[in-house]
C-alpha cells in the first residue's frame, strides 16, 4: 500500500460516520475502525523493507513551481509514529464507542477524530515540508473541534480556544522557519533537507530558522512556557485526552525535532535551547502534577513533564540520547494512554475525577486498579516495566551532560524531576485506590464492561511485555527509528539490569525521595498554597484581553464605521509605500518612446476628463451621477477599441449597459440626492487624498509603461501557445477558459454567490418591518401614465430574436475571435432585461419558466464538470482538448472542450443578472407598484 493511500484512508474514514450514524454508533465506530485498521495494515506491510534499511516513497506533483508536492515517505521514524497514531487510534475508537453517552453526537465526534488522525498521519509521513505544514495546521483545527466537542461546557470552549491560539501562533512562526530552512537547503523535500547539515548550520539564517521552528515545536508539545494550554484541553471527552496526550498532537512537536535532528542538532544553540527548555519543562510539569486534584489534570501535567524529558534527550544531540528518546516515546505512549482511559473509566463510573472525593476503589474496581497499578509504576520508573528502562536511559544520558559549565546540573535536576514523577505516580495509586471504601461517592463505582477496559488492558499488557523483553518486542523498532533520526546505525541493547551505575543510584534516590514526598504530601500542599505562584491561565487571559483591547482601539480608530476614513488611510498608506519603494529601489531607463497623440484620442481624453470632473461635482445627484458613470464607461470602451482591444471593449460596454439598468431600478428606492453632511475641511481633505493617490497611480503607470518590466512578460508565452495548447486564436478567450480558467471559475462562482445573496437579502427585506414600510410607501414623484410605451414594447420584441442570434454568434466565435461566454451572456441578459422593462416583469415572467437559481447552479456545475473532465485524460484541471471535425456539406470546423466551460460562464452570467432583476422587481411590487399583466395599458387616476 502506497504511503499516500495510508494517509488518505483516515480522511476517507471521516466521511463514513455521517453516513453510518443513523445505523447506530456501533456502525459508525466499526466504519472508522475499519479505515484505521486498513491503514495500519498497509503500514505494517512495509515493516520488512524498513527493517532492511529501505524507505517507501510516493511522489505526486502538485505545485512544483513553488516546491509544494504531495510527497510521502515511510522510514523508521515515520513507521514508529504511524504505528502509534493508528494503533492507539484503533483502541481509542473502541473506547469512545462505549464511553460516549447517548446524548453525545457520535457522528460528528468520530468525523473529527478521523480528521485529526489523518492530519497526524500526514505529518509523520510527509516528505515535503510545505505539505507537512498543511497537515500541521489541520491538526490544530481538528483538535479545536475535538477539545471543544462538549460545547455546553464553558471550560471546553475556552480550552479549545486556548489550544488553537497557542498552537496556531506557534504554527505561524514555524511556517516562517520552514520556509527559511527550505531556501537555505535549496529544497523543500525533507529527505533532502536533512542531508544539508553543513549548509544549514553554516548559514547566517540558521539561528532564525531554528528559533522559529522550535517555537512551533514547543507550542505543539506544550513545552515551557507554552505548557499551560495542555491541561486546559482536559475539558475534552476522555477519548480525546487519551489520544492527544499519548500518541498524537503533543507528540507532533517531538516528531518535528526528531525529523529535523540531522540538520539542526549538534550545535551549542540547539543544545542550549532544546535541552534547557526540556529540562525546565520536565521539572515544572512534575512539580505541578503532584498537587493536582483532577485526575486528568495530574495526568496532563505529567504528560508535560514527560514531553520535556523527551525534548531534553533530543536536545543533547547524541546518538545514545536519541535512542533513549525513541524508547521513551514508545513507553510513554503505552502507559499514558492506559492511564487516561482508566481515568475516564473512573469518571464514567464514579461520576467524579476529583482525587479528594475518591479513595478505596481497589476493592470496588479491581480490574481498573490492576491496569492503573501497572501503568503508574511504569510512569514512576519502577522495574520490571518499560518506564524503568527509559528512565534509566534518560538518567544515564543526563549524568553525562553539562549545562552552563556545571556538569552535575542536568543530572541533579533530572533526578529531582524523577523524584516528583515517582511521587505523583504513587499518589495516583494511593489516593485513588487505597484506603478505606467511602460512602459518599457521587455514584457507586464498579468496573465497566469490556468495551471500556479492553483497550487500557492491552496497553498495560504491552507495558509489562516491553519491560520484560524490550529487545524482542520493540528493539527493532527503536533501532530503525533511531537510525532515521541520527543517520547512523545504532545497535542498542536494553536490559533491566546493568549493574550498579550512576543512573541506578539516581533512580533509587528518586524512588525513595518520591515515596517520602508522598508521605509528606499534605504539608507540602499546604506550603504550596501559602506561597505566591503565577497562574498561567490568568496571564494568558490578561495577554489576550490586552491584545483585544489594543486591537479594538486600533480598529475603532481606523474604521469607526466611516468608509471614507478607512479608504483615506488605505490610500495614504499605499501611496506612502509606493513612494518609499520608488525612491529606495532602482528603476531602469525610459526606453519606450511615447506614441503620437491623434486628434481623436485627444478629444476622447478631454471628454473623459470633463465627464469625470462633472461627476465629482454633481455626485450628490444620484441619477445624473449614474448617467455620467455610463458615459465614462462608454468612453473607456471606445478607448479599448482605439487601442485594439475589442474583447475588452465588448465586455466593458455590455457590463455598463447591464449595470446602469440595474442601478436605475435600485435607485428608484433610494433618495434622489445625497445629503451633504460633511464640512468644507473634510471635503478638502478627501479631495487632497484622492488627488494625491490618483496622481501617484498615474505617475506609476506612466513610469511602468516607459520601461521594461522587472520580470519577463508572460504575454509571449500566451501568444505562442494560445492555439497550440488551447486550440484558439483569440488569446484573451483562451486565457480566460484555459490558461487562467481556474480564476474564471472562481469569478463566476463569486458572481453566482453575489446574486444569491441579493436574493436572500430581498427575502429578509420583504419579510421584516422594512417590508411593512415598503407596503406603506408613498411615492414622492409623479408616475408616468404609460408604463409600457408602445414603441418600446414593439422594438424590444423585434430586437429579442436578433439579440439572441447575436449572442449565439458571439458565443460560438469567442474561441477564435472577439466574444465568448461572458460577453454573450451579457448580450442575452440585456435583451431579456429590456423585455422586462418594456412589458413588465409579470408579463415577461409568465413567458419563461426557467428558474434563475438553477441557471446559476447549472452554469457552475457545467464549468466544473468540464474542468474535471481533464483529469480522466491525466491532465490538470481545465486543460482543454480540441479537434477538427468534418460533416458532409459543411466546411471543417473546430470543437473544443473549452466550449463547455464557456457554456457554464454564459449560464451563470444570465442567471445572476436575471436573479438580481427578479429581486429588484419584487421590491418594486412590494412597494405598491401595480404590475400590469398586459403591456401597453394606460393607467389613469391613482397612478398619476
N, C-alpha and C positions, 0 to 999 in steps of 0.2 A: 504494500500500500504506500502510495507516494506521501511525502510529508505534507503537501498541500491538501490532500484529501483528509489526512488526520486532523489538520487544523479546521477544515471545513465541516467535519462531522458534528462537532458541538453546536455550531451555528445552525446547521440543518436540524439538529435536535431541538433547537429553541423554537422552531416552527410547530413542533408536534404537540406541546401541551395545550395550546389554544384549540387544536383540532380534537384532542383526545379527552379534554377535561370533562366534557358532557357525559363521557362514558365512565367517569369516576376518577378520583385522584390516583387510584391504583393504576389505571390505564395510562395516565399522564406520567407517573413515575416510571412505569415499565418502558414507555417510549423514550424518555430521557436516559434511563439506564441502558437501554439497548444502544443508543447512539454513543454513549460514553464507553460502554464495553467494546463496541466495534472499533472505536478509535484506539483504545488501549491495546486491543488485539493487534491492530495494524502497527502500533509502535513496537510491541514485543516481537513481532516477526523480524524486526531488524536487529535484534539483540546479537545474533551470531556475527553479523557483519560489523557491528560496532565494536564487539569484543576483539575482532580481528584487526582493529585499527582503521576501519573504513568510515566514511561519512556519507550518508544518503542525502542527496540534494535534489531539489526541484527548482528550475528557473522558469519563471513566467514573466515575460516582458510586460510592463505596464506603462510607465512613463520614463523610458530610458534616457530621454533628453535631460532630465534632472536627476538621473541616477536612482529613481524610485521604481523598483521592480518587486514583484511578489516572489521573492527568493526564500525558500525554506530549506533547512538543513538539520539533519539529526546527527549529532555526535554524542560523546559520552555525557557531557553536561546537559544537553537537551534531552537525552534519554532519561537521565536521573529526574529532572524536574517534570518531564512529561509523565513518567510513571507516578510520581507523587500527585500531580494535578488530576490525572484521570483515575488513578487507583483510589485515592481517598475521595475523589469526587463521586465515584460509584457508591461508596459506603455512605456518603452524605445524602445522596438521593434516596437510598433505602431508609436512612434515619429520618429524613424530612417527611417521607410518606406517612410515618406513624407519629411524628412529633406535631405537625400542624393540626390545628383544630378544624372542625367543620366550618367554622366561621371564616377561616383564612382562605383567601383566593388562591387555590393551588395552581391554577393555570398560569397567572402572571408570575407567581413565585418561581416555578420551575423554568419558565421562559427566561427570567432574569438570571437564574442560576446557570443555565446553559450558555447564555450570552457571556457571562463572566468566565465560565470555564473555557469557552472558545477564545476569548481575549487573552487569557493566561497561556493557553496552549500556543497561540500565535506569538506571544512574546518569546517563549523559550525555544521555539523552532524557527523563528525568523533569522534569515541570514542577510537581511538588508536593514540597516539601522533606521532608515526612514520608515520602512514598513513596521518595524518594531515600535516606533513612536506612535503609529496609528493604534496598534493594539494596546500600547501603554495607556493612552488616554481613554481607550474604550473600557479598560479595567476600572478607571476612576468613575466613569459614567455608570457602568453596570453595578459597581459596588455601592454607588449612591442610591440606586434603586433598591438594592438588597438591604442596606443598612436602614433605610427609611421605609421598609416594607410595611411595618405597622404604623401607618400614617396617623392613627388616633393617639399615638404616644408622642407628647412634645419632645421627650428626650430622644426619641427615634428620629424625628425630623431634624433636631439640632445636631445630633451625631452625624447624620448623613451630610448636612451642610458643612460641618466642620471637616469631615474627611475629604469631601470634594474640594473645599477651599485649600486645604493644606497640600494634598497630593496634586491638585490641579496647578497650583502655583509652582510647586516643585517640578511638575512636568514641563511647564513653560521654560524654566531655567534649563532643564535637561535637553529640550529641543535645541536651544542655542548651543549648548555644549556639544551635542552630537553633530550639529551642522559644522561647527569649527573642527571637530575631530575628523569628519569626513573630508573636509577641504584639505586639512594637513596631510592626511593619509593618501589623498588622491583617489579615494573610492568610498562608496557608502556600503559596500559589501563587508559584513562583519568578519568573515573568514579572511578577507584581505587586510582589513584594518589591523587586526591583531598581529599581523606579520610585519607591521611598520613601526615596531617599537623604537628603533633608533631615530627615525624621522620624527615621530610624535614627541618623544621625550627631549629631543634636541631642538624642538621648535619653541619660539617665543610664545606661542599660543598654548603651550602645554598646560600651564597653570590655570589660565582662564577656563579652558575646556574641562580640566579636572575638577575645578571648584563647581562649575555649573552642572556637570554630570553627577557629582556627588550630592549636590543639593536635591536633585531628582531622586537619587537612590535613598538618601537619608529620609526624605519626607515619605516615600513609599514604604520603607521598612521601619518607620517610627523611631528613628534614632534621635537622641538628644541634640537640639532642644525641640524637635518636632514630634516627640513621643506622645504628646497629650491627646492627639486625635484618636489613637487606637482604643484606649479604654472607653471613650465615649461612643465608640461603634458597638459597644456591648448591648445597646438597646435593640440591636437586630435580633431576629429569631436565632436560637442556638445553632441550627444547622449552618447558618451564615457565619456566625462567630467561629465555629469549629473549622469551617473551610478556609476563611480568610486568615486565621491565625496559624494554621498548621502547614498548609501546602501551597497557598496561592498568593494573595495580594501582598502580604508583608514579606513574602519570600522574593517578590519581583525585584526589589532593590538589591537583595543579596545576589540574585542571579545576574543582574547588570554588572555589579562589581566583579563577580567571578568571570563573566564573559569577557569583560574588558581588562581583566587582570594581566594578560600577557603584554598589553600595550601600555598600561598605565602604572602597574605596580613596580616596586623595586627602587623607588626614588625617596629621598627624605620627605618630599612633600606628600607623597602617598602615605608613607608610614605616619607622619605627623598628624595628618588629617584623619585617616581612616582608623588607625589603631587607637588614637586618643579618643575620638568620638565613640568608638565601640566600647572601649574600656569604661568611659564615663556612663554610657547608657546601660551597660551591664550592671554597674553598681547602683545607679539611681533607680532603675526598674526593679531591682531586687529589694531595695530598701522600702520602696513604696508598696510593693506587692505584699510584704509581710503584714501590713496594717490595714489591708482592705477587708471590709465586711462582706462585700458582694463576692460570691464565688467566682462569677465571671470576671469581676474586677481584679481579683487576685490572679486569675489565670492570664488576664490581659497584660497586666504589668509584668508577670513572669515571662510572657512572650517578648515584651520589650527587652527584658534583661537578656534572654537567650539570643535574640536577634543581635544585641550588642556584642555578645560573646562571639558569634559567627563573624560579625563585622570586624572585630578586633583581630581574629585569626587571619582573615583576608588581608587586613592592614599590615600584618607582619611581613608579608611579601616573600615568604619562604615556601618551598615545596612541602615541607613537613606540616606547616601551618595550614596550607591549602587542603592537604589530606584530612587533617583534623576538622576543618570547616565542613568538608563534604560529609564526613561521618556524622557530625552533629546535626547537619541538616536533615539526614535520614532519621536519626534518633529523636530529634525534636518533633518532626512531623508525626511520628507514630505515637509517642506518649502524649503530645499536646492535643491531638485530635481526639484521642481516647478520653482525656480529662475534660475537654469541653463538652463532648457528648454526654459524659457522665454528669457534669454539672447541669446539663439540660434535663437529664433524667430526674435528678433530684428536684429541680424546679417544677418539672412536669408532674411529679407525684406528690411532693410536699407543698407545692404552691408557694415556695419562697426560695430565694437564693441567699438570704441573709445568714451568715455563719452564726450570728448571735442567737438566731431562732432555731438553729439546728443542733446536732449532737445526739449521740446514742443511736445512730442509724445502722450500726454494724449488724445488729440482730434483726432489724426491720427490713433492711435491704442488703442481704449478704452477698448477692451476686454483684451488685453495683459496688459494694465495698471491696470485693476482690479485684475488680477492674481498677478502681481508684488507687488501691494499695500498690499494685504493680506499677502503674503509670507514675504515681507520685514518687515512689522510691527511685524510679529511673530518672525522674526530673531532679531529684536530690543528688543523684550520682552515687547510688548505693549498689554494690555488686549483688547479684550477677547480671544486672540489667544493662541494656545498651547505653543508657545515660552515663553509667560509670566509666565505660571505655572512652566516650567522647570527652567527659570531664577530665579524665587523666591526660588525654592528648592535649587538651587545652592548657592545663596547668603546666605540663611539660614544656610547651612552647612559650608560655608566659614567663616561665622561670629563666629563659634564655634571652628575653627581650630587655632592651634598655631604652628608657624614655627620659629625656631631659638630663642625660648624664647620670641617672640613678638606676643601676642595674637591678635593684630589688623592688622598684616602684611598681612595675607592671605585675610581677608575681604577687606582691603583697595585696594590691587592690583586687586582683583576680581571686585570691583566696578569700578576701573579705566578702566579695560579691557571692562567691560559692557558699560561704557561711550563711548569708541571708537566704540563699536559694534553698539550702537544706532546711532552714527554719520555716519558710513558708510552705515548703513541700510537706514537712511533718505536720504543720498546722492544718493542712488540707485533710490529713488523716485524723489527727487527734481531735480537732474542734468540730469536725463534721460527723465523724462516725463513732468515735469512742465516747466514753462517759455513759451516764445513765439515760435510759429512754425517758423522753419528756412527754408530758400530757397536754402541751399547748401548741402542737404543730398546727399550722393553718389547715392542713389536710393530713390524713393518716398515710404515712409513707409506706411504700411497698415496691418491690422490684417490678419493672414493667414487663411487657410482652417481648417476645423475641425480636420483633421489628426494631425496637429501640436498643436492646443490649447487644445484638449480634455484631454490629459494626465496631463499637468500642472493645468488645471482647476479642475480636480478630486482631485489632491493633495492639491490645495488651499482650496477646499471644506472640505477636511479632516482636514486641519489646523483649520478651523472655528469650525467644529463639535467637534473635540477633545478639543479645548479650552473651548467650552460652556458646553460640557458634558463629561469630562475626565473619570469619574468613569464608566459611562455606555459604553463608546466606547473602551477604552484601559486599564481601571483599572485592569481587569482580566489578561491581557497580561503582564502588568508591574509587577503584583503580582507574576505570575508564573515564569517570567524571574528572578526577584529579589530573589525569593526563590531558584532557581537553582544556582545563584551566591553565595549567603550567606549561604545556607544550613539551613536557618531559615524559618519562616513562617510569613513574614511581611503582614500587612493588611493596606496598605496606603489609605489615603483619600485625594483626590485632590479637590481643590476649587480655584476660582478666588479671593476670599476674605477671609482672615484670621485675619482681624483686622489690626490695626497699629502695625507692628512688625519691628525689625531692618532690616529685609530683604526688607520690603516695603520701608522704608526710603532710604536704599542703592539703591534700584531700581529707586526711584523717583529722587535721586541725579544723577544717571546715565542718565536718560532720559533728565533731564534739562541740565546737562552738555553736553550731546551729541548734543542737539539742538543748544546750544551756540557754541560748537566747529564747527558744520557745518556752522554756520553763519560766523565764522572766518576761513573758510577753505582755502581761497586764501592766506591770510598772513601766515597761518600755513604751507601751502605747500611751500611758498617761504622760510620760515625759514628752512624747511626740506631740501630743495635743497641747501641752503647755508651751512648747516652743513655737515661735513665729515661722511660718512656712509659706512660700509662694504658691498660689493657686493658678495652675497653667490655664484652666478654663476661664478664670476671671481675667487673666492677662490677655488671652485670645479675644474674649468678648470686648474688652476695653480697646484693643487694637482695631478690631473690626468696626466697633461703634465710632471710633475716632476717624477711621478711613471713610466710613459712610458719611459722617458729618462734614468732613472736608470735601468729599465728592459732591454732596448736596449743595454746599456753599459755592463750589466752583460751577456746578451745573446751573444753579439758580442765577448766578452772576452772569453766565454766558447766555443761557437760554431761559429767560424768565417768561416765556410764552410769546415773546415778540420775535417774529420771524426776521424782521429787518435787522435786529441786533445780532442774531445768530449768523445771518448771511454777511453782515458787515464784518464781523470778527473773522469769519471764514475767508472772506475775500482779502482782508488786510493781511491775514497770516499767509495765505497763498502768495500774495504779491510780494510780501517781505521775503519769503523763502525763495521765490524766483529771482528777486533782486540779489539776494546773497549768493545764490548759486551762479548767477551770471557773472558777478564781479569776483568770485573766488575761483571759478573754473576757467577753462580755456576754450574759446570758440575759434573755429577755423576762419580762414579768409573768405570774403564775399566773392565767390567765383561764378555765380549765376547772374547773368545780366537781366536788367529789368525789361519787361515786354512793353512794346509801344501801346499807348492808350488811344483807342479809337474813339471817335465822337459818340458812337452808340454806347460803348462801355462807360464813357464819362457821364452821359445822360442817365443811364441806369443807376450808376453810383450816386448821382445827385438826387435822383428820385428816392433812392433807398434812404439817404441821409435825411431828406425832408420828411419822409413818412415816419422814420424813426423818431426824429425830433418832435414831430407833431403828436405822435402817440404819447411821448413823455409829457408833453404839455397838457394833453386833454385826457390823460389816463383815467381820471375820475368819472368821465362819462363813458360808461362801460360799453354801450352799443357802438359808439364811434370808435372806441379803442379796439374793439373786435374787428371792425371793418378795416382799420389801419393794419392790424395784425395780418389779415388776409392779403392786403395789398403788399405788405413786406414779404410775405411768403411767395406771392406771385412774382415779385421782382427777383427773389432768390432763385426761383425756378428758371426764370429767363437767364440768370447768370450761369446756372448749370448748363443750359443749352449752349450759351455762348462759349463756355469752357469745355465743350464736347463731353458732357456727362448726361446723356439722355435718360439713363436709368434713374439717376438721382432727380432729374427734372420731373419725370413722370411720378415718381414716388412723392416728391415734395408737393406737387400741385394737387394730387389726389388726397393726400393727407390734409392739406389746407382746406379743401372743399368739405371733407367729412368733419373736420374739427370745427370749422366755422358754423356749419349747420347744427351740430350737436350743442355747441356752446350757445348759439342763439336760442335754442329750445330751453337750455338750462337757465340762461339769463332772464328768461320770462318770469322766473320765480324769485328773482333777486332784485334788490333796489337798483334803480336805473343809474344812480350816481353813487360814487364812493364818498363817504363823509370825510371831510377834512378834519383830522383830529391831531395833527402834529403842528408844531410851531415852525417858524422860519429857520431857526438854528438847526433843528432836527432835519428838515428838508435839505438845508445846505450841506450838512454833514453827509447825508445819504448821497447827495449829488457828487460830493467830493470822492467818496469811496467808490461809487460806481464809475466815475470818470477815471480815477486812478487805476482801477482794476481793468477797465476796458482798454485804456492806453497801454497798460503793461502787457495784456494779452495780444494787442495789435502789434506792438513792437516785437514781442517774442515770435509771433507768426511771421512777421517780415524778416526777422533775423534768420529763422529756420529756412524760409524759402530761398534766401540768398546764398545759403551754404549747403554743403553736402552733409548728409546725416552722419551721426557718430557711428552707427552700425549699418552694415549693408542692408539695402532695402529688399523686402520680400516681393516687391512688385514684379521683378524679373522672373522669379520662380512662378508666380501666378500666371503671368503672360505665357511663359514657355510650356506650362503643364496644364493649362486650362482645358485644352482639347485632348491632350494625350492621356490625362488621368481622369478628367471629369466628363469628357465627351461633349463639351460645349464651347462655342466660340465667344459667347458672352461671358467675359471674365467675371463681371460683377455677380451674375446669377450663379456661376459655378462656385464662387467664393461663398455665397450665402447658403447653397444647398449641399456643398461638398466640403471644400477646404475648411470653412468655418461653420459647417452645418450644425454643430453642437450648440454654438452660440445662438443661431437662429431658432433652434429647437427650444432653448431656454426662453428666448424672447416671445415666441408665440404662446408658450406656457404662461408666462407672466401676463401677456395680453389677455388670455382667457381668464386668468385669476382676477385681473382687474375688472373685467366685465361682470364676472360672477359676484365680485364684491359690490359693484354698483347695484346689482340686482338685490343682493342681501340688504344693503343699506336702504334701498327703496322699500323693501318689505318692512324693515324696522320703522322707517319714517311713516309709512301709512298706517301702521298698527298702533302707534303710541299717541300721545297728546298732540304731537305735531300733525298727525292725520286729522284730528278734530279741528285744529286751526286751519288746515287746508280746506276742509269742507265748509268752513265759515268765512273763507277769504273773500273779500270784496275787491274786485279789480279796480285799480286806481286809474286805469286808462280805458278809453272807449275802444270797443272791439269792432272789427270790420264786419259789415253786414254780409258780405260774400266771402265765406270762409273757404270755399273751393272754387276759385275763378275758373271759368270755362276754358280759357286759353291755356292755363297751366295744366288743367286736367288732361286736355287733348294732347298737348305737347309731351307730357311725361309718358302717356300711354304709347304714343308713337315712338318715343325715344327708347322705351324699355327694351324691346327686342333688339334694336340696333345696339344698345349698350351691352346687352348680354352677348351678342355676337362679337363685339369689340373686346369684351372681357375674355371670351374664349380664345380669340385670336392672340391677344396679349399673353394669355397663359401658355398657349402652345408654342409661341415663338420665343419665349423667355430664355430658353437654354442657349439660343444662338443669336438672339437679337434683343434689344431693349424690351423688357417685360418681365414676366414671371408671376408666381402665385400671389405675392403680396400686392403688387400693383393691380393685377386682375381682380383680386378680392376687393380692393378699394373701389375700382370702377363699378363693379356689380353692386357694391354697397351704396354708392352714390345714386345709382339708378333706382334701387329699391327705396332708399330714403326719400327720393323725390316723389315716388308713388305715395308713400305715407303722408308726405307733406301736402300733396295736391289733392288727394281723395280722402284723406283722413285715416287714422290708424285702424279704426274698427273695420272700415270698408276693405282696406288692404289686408288686414289680418285674417278676415274671413276667406280670402282667396289663396292663402298659403297655410299649410298645416305642419310645416317642419319646425320642431322646437329648436330654439336658438341654443339652448343649453346642450342639446345633442350635437349640434353643428360644432360647437367648441370642442366637446369631448371627442367627437369623431375625427376632427382635424388633428388634435394632439395625438390620438391613437394611431391615425394613419401615418403621421410623420415618424412616430416611434417605431411602428412595425417596419416601415421602410428602412430605417436606420439599423434595426436589429437584424434585418434580413441579411446584412453583410456578414454577420457572424457565421452563418451557415456556409459561407464561402471561405471562411478562415480569414476574413478581412476585418479591420477595425470598424467600429460603429459609424454608420452613414457613409461608408465607402461606396461610390457609385459604380454601377455596371451599365454598359451601353452597347448598342449594336445597330446595324443597318438591316432593314427588312425590305423584302420585295413582294409586292402584290401585283397581280395581273392588271394592267391598265393604269397603274399608278407608279410614279417615279419612286426610286428608292428613298426611304425615309428612315430617320433615326429615332429610336426609342431608348430612354434612359430611366433607370430606377429613380433618378432624381425627380422625375415627374410625380412619383408617388409622394415624395416629401413635399414638393410644391403644392400638390393637392391638399395636403394637410394644412399648409400655410394658408391657402385660399379659404378653406372651410373655417379655419379658426378666425381669420380676419372678418369674414362675412358674419359669422356667429357673434363675435364680440361687438361689432358695430351695431348690429340689429338688436342685440340684447340691451345695449345701452339706450338705444332709441325706444325700445319697449318700456324700459324703466321710466324714462322721461315722460312718455305718453301716459303711463299710469298715474304719475304725479299730476299731470295736467287734468286728467279726468277726475281725480280725487279733489282737485282744486275747484271743481264746479264748472269746468268747461264741458258743455254738452257736445258729445261727439256725433256728428251727422252720420247716420248709417249710409245714406246715399249722398254721393258727391253732388256738387253744383246746387245744393239747396241754399236759398237766400233766406236768412232768418231776420225777422224784424222784432220790434218790441223790446223784450228784456235783453236781447243780445246786443242791442245798440250800445 
